[in-house]
Amino acid sequence: MRNLSVWFVLVLALSAGCSRAEEPRLEPPADAPPADAVVAGVEAVSGPLSFDVSGERMNGEVRLAMLEAPDETLSRTLLEAELAAGRVRLDPVREGPDRYGRTIARVWRPIDEAGWVSVQARLVSQGAARVLAYPDNDPEEITALLASEAEARAAGAGIWGDPQYGVRDTNPDLLMQDAGGLHLVEGRVMSVAILQSGRTYLNFGSDWRTDFTIRVEAEDVAGFETAGYDLEALEGRRVRVRGIIRRENGPMIRLENPLRLERLDEMAD
């Protein structure tokens, strides 16, 4: 009788397994790699956001797209953990290598026999990297990464638990101490000045000679318009910008890419 009961349980289990196998497959997750993504083996991590790969279609060094690593030790440690499975799928975001000979790519690593997860998203969610967009990046993907970054920042994860990597306000005296470094700065645009040349300044104080400003060159304005940014309409609005702080009269960030400017008032709405 005992053997019969065991046999009955086994039959039910096998039947359930067959039923599940016959169910239609679910749609892949939003961060699934494209069908033509390159499969490669991971040889070694070579930097905070880079690693060496080998495979039939790609060999050499790969650098993660869309990210910047302010704490290189933390980024490298977590990247090694993410790539421990030893294989990845890659989607280059630009033609040819960068000036260091690296392929700039979106990268996924396996999470099970059939699933994949974005390595970029994983590092951002753990606070191991900041988002840094370039013109060839997908705006929707950048938006998703920025949302993940905001959650990590609110939780104080990784770098966001260290004040030296925190978001700066527009105090010009303090920002001048950060000159030469890449930072996030947020505040309210006090005025917008458009020169006859087409160059545009977003001013965050009453004295442009000493206060923090954002500079947009004339040749870059069209890109902001295409992305739906009316720079004049930013007057009185709160924004967050990311870029290298330079000394030009007061502290200044030159903004070339609209994906590096977040409209905080709209986010609050």
C-alpha positions in Angstrom: 0.0 0.0 0.0 2.9 2.3 0.8 4.5 1.6 -2.5 1.3 2.3 -4.3 0.9 5.7 -2.6 4.5 6.7 -3.6 3.8 5.6 -7.2 0.6 7.7 -7.3 2.5 10.8 -6.0 5.2 10.3 -8.7 2.6 10.1 -11.4 0.9 13.3 -10.3 4.3 15.1 -10.2 5.2 14.0 -13.7 1.8 15.0 -15.0 2.1 18.4 -13.5 5.5 18.8 -15.1 4.2 17.9 -18.5 1.3 20.4 -18.1 3.7 23.2 -17.2 5.9 22.3 -20.2 2.9 22.7 -22.5 2.0 26.2 -21.2 2.9 29.1 -23.6 6.2 30.8 -22.8 5.9 34.2 -21.1 7.2 37.3 -22.9 10.9 38.0 -22.0 11.5 40.7 -19.3 12.0 44.3 -20.4 15.7 44.1 -19.9 16.1 40.9 -22.0 19.0 41.2 -24.6 18.1 41.6 -28.2 18.0 38.4 -30.3 21.2 39.4 -32.1 23.2 40.1 -29.0 26.7 38.5 -29.0 27.3 35.6 -26.7 30.8 35.6 -25.1 32.8 34.1 -22.3 34.2 36.3 -19.6 38.0 36.0 -19.2 38.7 38.5 -16.5 37.5 41.9 -15.1 40.0 44.5 -16.2 38.7 47.7 -14.6 35.8 49.1 -12.6 33.5 48.9 -15.6 35.4 46.8 -18.0 36.2 43.1 -18.7 37.9 40.9 -21.3 35.8 38.5 -23.3 36.4 35.7 -25.8 34.0 34.1 -28.3 33.3 33.3 -31.9 32.0 36.8 -32.7 33.9 39.0 -30.2 37.2 39.1 -28.5 38.9 41.8 -26.4 38.0 44.3 -23.8 34.4 45.5 -23.2 33.4 48.6 -21.3 29.9 48.9 -19.9 27.9 51.7 -21.6 25.9 54.4 -19.9 27.7 54.2 -16.5 30.4 56.1 -14.6 32.2 54.7 -11.5 33.1 57.2 -8.9 34.3 54.5 -6.4 36.4 52.2 -8.6 37.1 49.7 -6.0 33.4 49.2 -5.2 32.4 49.0 -8.8 35.1 46.5 -9.7 34.3 44.2 -6.7 30.6 44.1 -7.6 31.3 43.7 -11.3 33.4 40.7 -10.5 30.5 39.2 -8.5 28.0 40.0 -11.4 30.2 38.2 -14.0 31.0 35.2 -11.8 28.9 33.0 -14.1 31.5 33.4 -16.8 29.3 34.3 -19.8 27.5 37.3 -21.0 25.5 38.7 -23.9 26.6 41.9 -25.5 25.0 44.6 -27.6 27.5 47.3 -28.8 26.1 50.8 -28.7 28.5 52.4 -31.2 30.5 51.5 -34.3 34.1 50.5 -33.6 36.1 50.7 -30.4 36.7 53.7 -28.1 40.1 55.4 -28.0 41.3 52.7 -25.6 40.3 49.9 -28.0 37.3 48.8 -25.9 33.9 47.8 -27.2 31.2 50.0 -25.5 28.2 47.8 -25.0 25.1 47.0 -23.1 25.7 43.8 -21.2 23.5 41.0 -19.7 24.5 38.1 -17.5 22.4 34.9 -16.9 20.1 34.6 -13.9 18.9 31.0 -14.7 18.9 28.6 -17.6 16.8 30.8 -19.8 16.8 34.3 -18.2 19.1 37.3 -18.4 19.5 40.5 -16.4 21.1 43.8 -17.3 24.5 44.2 -15.7 24.1 48.0 -16.0 20.8 47.8 -14.1 22.3 45.6 -11.4 25.3 47.9 -10.7 23.1 51.0 -10.6 20.6 49.4 -8.2 23.4 48.4 -5.9 24.8 51.9 -5.8 28.0 50.7 -7.5 27.8 53.2 -10.5 26.1 56.4 -11.6 24.2 56.9 -14.8 26.1 58.9 -17.5 24.2 59.2 -20.8 25.7 59.8 -24.2 23.9 60.8 -27.4 23.8 57.3 -28.8 22.0 55.9 -25.8 18.3 54.9 -25.8 16.3 57.6 -23.8 13.9 55.1 -22.5 16.7 52.9 -21.2 18.4 55.9 -19.6 15.1 56.9 -17.9 14.8 53.4 -16.4 18.3 53.5 -15.1 17.8 57.0 -13.6 14.7 55.7 -11.8 16.8 52.8 -10.4 19.6 55.2 -9.5 17.1 57.4 -7.6 15.9 54.3 -5.6 19.5 53.4 -4.7 20.2 57.0 -3.7 17.1 57.1 -1.5 18.2 53.9 0.2 21.8 55.1 0.7 23.1 52.0 -1.2 26.8 51.8 -2.2 28.3 55.2 -3.1 25.1 57.0 -2.0 25.9 56.3 1.6 29.1 58.4 1.2 28.6 62.2 1.3 31.5 62.8 -1.1 29.3 61.2 -3.9 26.1 62.9 -2.9 24.1 65.3 -5.0 25.4 68.9 -4.6 23.3 72.0 -4.2 24.2 75.1 -6.2 26.3 76.9 -3.5 29.1 78.4 -5.7 31.7 78.4 -2.9 31.3 74.7 -2.2 31.0 73.8 -5.9 34.3 75.5 -6.7 35.9 73.0 -4.3 34.6 70.3 -6.6 36.0 71.8 -9.8 37.5 69.1 -12.1 35.3 66.3 -10.8 32.1 64.8 -12.2 29.1 65.5 -9.9 25.3 65.7 -9.7 24.1 69.2 -9.0 20.5 70.3 -8.4 18.7 73.6 -7.8 16.3 76.1 -9.2 17.0 78.0 -12.5 16.8 81.7 -11.6 17.2 83.0 -15.2 18.0 81.9 -18.7 20.2 84.0 -20.9 20.5 83.4 -24.7 23.3 85.2 -26.4 23.2 86.4 -30.0 25.6 83.5 -30.9 22.9 81.1 -29.7 24.9 80.0 -26.7 22.5 79.5 -23.7 23.2 79.9 -20.0 21.0 78.6 -17.2 21.8 80.7 -14.2 21.3 79.6 -10.6 21.9 82.9 -8.9 21.7 86.6 -9.5 25.4 87.1 -10.3 26.5 85.0 -13.3 30.1 86.0 -12.7 30.2 84.0 -9.4 27.1 81.8 -9.2 26.7 78.3 -10.7 25.7 78.1 -14.3 24.9 75.5 -17.0 26.2 76.3 -20.5 24.7 74.9 -23.6 26.5 75.7 -26.9 24.6 76.9 -29.9 25.3 73.7 -31.9 23.8 71.6 -29.1 20.5 73.5 -28.6 18.8 71.6 -31.5 19.4 68.4 -29.7 17.5 69.7 -26.6 14.7 70.9 -28.8 14.4 67.5 -30.5 14.3 65.9 -27.0 11.4 68.2 -26.0 13.4 70.6 -23.9 12.5 74.3 -24.1 15.5 75.8 -22.4 13.8 79.2 -21.8 10.9 77.4 -20.1 13.3 76.0 -17.5 13.4 79.4 -15.7 11.9 79.0 -12.3 12.1 75.2 -12.5 14.1 72.8 -10.4 16.6 70.6 -12.3 19.4 68.1 -11.7 22.4 68.1 -14.0 25.4 65.8 -14.1 28.8 66.6 -15.6 32.3 67.9 -14.9 32.3 71.1 -12.8 34.6 73.7 -14.4 35.8 77.1 -13.4 34.3 79.7 -15.7 33.7 82.8 -13.7 31.9 80.8 -11.0 31.4 77.0 -11.2 30.0 75.8 -14.5 28.9 72.6 -16.2 28.8 72.4 -20.0 25.8 70.4 -21.0 25.9 68.7 -24.4 23.3 66.0 -23.9 19.7 66.5 -22.7 19.8 63.0 -21.1 22.1 64.5 -18.5 19.5 67.0 -17.4 16.5 66.0 -15.2 13.5 68.2 -14.7 12.6 67.6 -11.0 9.4 69.6 -11.0 8.0 67.3 -13.6 9.1 64.2 -11.6 7.3 65.6 -8.6 4.1 66.1 -10.6 
